Amino acid sequence: MDDRPISFAVEVKFKRIFYNDKLILCKDWQMKRYKDFGIAFNMPVFILHGVGGTPYNPKDLYIIPLTDDISHVLSIKQVEQYRTISNI
């Protein structure tokens, strides 16, 4: 068993609603910065995004890994696969 700690980075965001059936994760330049950070420090980067409810008690929660094919804007259909918790 490997007892080394696992390093990863998380950016936390919240939106009250989807905008035009899309979730805007961040600005385009921010996405590039997050991905560059992951490359520079050789660690996975995730956006933890709450939608609906309040920032302290979101209705839905998504954990989105920032892989090469992830854009700064996702459709509801695209983001649905990352939903982890509903009605916290």
URMO-V632844 format. One record per residue. N is the residue number from 0. RES is the residue in one letter. SS is DSSP state (hx for helix, st for strand, lp for the rest). PSI is psi in degrees with one decimal (NA if undefined). OMEGA is omega in whole degrees, -180 to 180 (none if undefined). Layout:
n:N res:RES ss:SS psi:PSI omega:OMEGA
n:N res:RES ss:SS psi:PSI omega:OMEGA
//
This chain:
n:0 res:M ss:lp psi:138.2 omega:-179
n:1 res:D ss:lp psi:117.8 omega:-178
n:2 res:D ss:lp psi:7.5 omega:178
n:3 res:R ss:lp psi:142.6 omega:177
n:4 res:P ss:lp psi:150.9 omega:177
n:5 res:I ss:lp psi:126.4 omega:180
n:6 res:S ss:lp psi:138.4 omega:173
n:7 res:F ss:st psi:162.6 omega:-179
n:8 res:A ss:st psi:146.1 omega:-179
n:9 res:V ss:st psi:130.5 omega:171
n:10 res:E ss:st psi:129.5 omega:-176
n:11 res:V ss:st psi:131.0 omega:-178
n:12 res:K ss:st psi:162.4 omega:177
n:13 res:F ss:st psi:138.9 omega:172
n:14 res:K ss:st psi:144.0 omega:178
n:15 res:R ss:lp psi:-36.0 omega:-177
n:16 res:I ss:lp psi:163.9 omega:169
n:17 res:F ss:lp psi:147.5 omega:179
n:18 res:Y ss:st psi:116.3 omega:-178
n:19 res:N ss:lp psi:44.9 omega:179
n:20 res:D ss:lp psi:29.1 omega:178
n:21 res:K ss:st psi:152.2 omega:174
n:22 res:L ss:st psi:115.5 omega:178
n:23 res:I ss:st psi:106.2 omega:-177
n:24 res:L ss:lp psi:-42.1 omega:-177
n:25 res:C ss:lp psi:-180.0 omega:174
n:26 res:K ss:lp psi:156.3 omega:-180
n:27 res:D ss:hx psi:-43.7 omega:-179
n:28 res:W ss:hx psi:-30.8 omega:177
n:29 res:Q ss:hx psi:-40.4 omega:180
n:30 res:M ss:hx psi:-43.5 omega:178
n:31 res:K ss:hx psi:-42.0 omega:180
n:32 res:R ss:hx psi:-43.6 omega:179
n:33 res:Y ss:hx psi:-45.1 omega:-180
n:34 res:K ss:hx psi:-41.1 omega:177
n:35 res:D ss:hx psi:-37.9 omega:177
n:36 res:F ss:hx psi:-46.8 omega:180
n:37 res:G ss:hx psi:-40.4 omega:178
n:38 res:I ss:hx psi:-46.7 omega:-177
n:39 res:A ss:hx psi:-37.7 omega:-177
n:40 res:F ss:hx psi:5.6 omega:177
n:41 res:N ss:lp psi:53.2 omega:179
n:42 res:M ss:lp psi:151.8 omega:177
n:43 res:P ss:st psi:147.2 omega:178
n:44 res:V ss:st psi:137.8 omega:-179
n:45 res:F ss:st psi:149.7 omega:167
n:46 res:I ss:st psi:123.4 omega:175
n:47 res:L ss:st psi:112.0 omega:-171
n:48 res:H ss:st psi:118.7 omega:174
n:49 res:G ss:st psi:142.9 omega:177
n:50 res:V ss:st psi:131.6 omega:179
n:51 res:G ss:st psi:169.1 omega:-178
n:52 res:G ss:st psi:-132.3 omega:179
n:53 res:T ss:st psi:164.4 omega:178
n:54 res:P ss:lp psi:-32.0 omega:-179
n:55 res:Y ss:lp psi:-11.6 omega:-180
n:56 res:N ss:st psi:70.9 omega:-178
n:57 res:P ss:st psi:149.8 omega:178
n:58 res:K ss:st psi:-44.8 omega:180
n:59 res:D ss:st psi:147.2 omega:-179
n:60 res:L ss:st psi:132.6 omega:-178
n:61 res:Y ss:st psi:135.0 omega:174
n:62 res:I ss:st psi:111.4 omega:-171
n:63 res:I ss:st psi:114.3 omega:177
n:64 res:P ss:st psi:135.5 omega:-178
n:65 res:L ss:lp psi:78.6 omega:176
n:66 res:T ss:lp psi:173.3 omega:-177
n:67 res:D ss:lp psi:-34.8 omega:-175
n:68 res:D ss:lp psi:1.5 omega:179
n:69 res:I ss:lp psi:127.9 omega:178
n:70 res:S ss:lp psi:169.6 omega:179
n:71 res:H ss:lp psi:-10.0 omega:176
n:72 res:V ss:st psi:130.4 omega:179
n:73 res:L ss:st psi:144.4 omega:174
n:74 res:S ss:st psi:162.7 omega:178
n:75 res:I ss:hx psi:-40.9 omega:180
n:76 res:K ss:hx psi:-43.4 omega:180
n:77 res:Q ss:hx psi:-42.2 omega:-174
n:78 res:V ss:hx psi:-22.3 omega:-176
n:79 res:E ss:hx psi:-33.7 omega:-179
n:80 res:Q ss:lp psi:-16.1 omega:-178
n:81 res:Y ss:lp psi:2.6 omega:-179
n:82 res:R ss:st psi:131.6 omega:-179
n:83 res:T ss:st psi:-36.6 omega:-177
n:84 res:I ss:st psi:136.5 omega:173
n:85 res:S ss:st psi:142.5 omega:178
n:86 res:N ss:lp psi:60.3 omega:-179
n:87 res:I ss:lp psi:NA omega:none
//
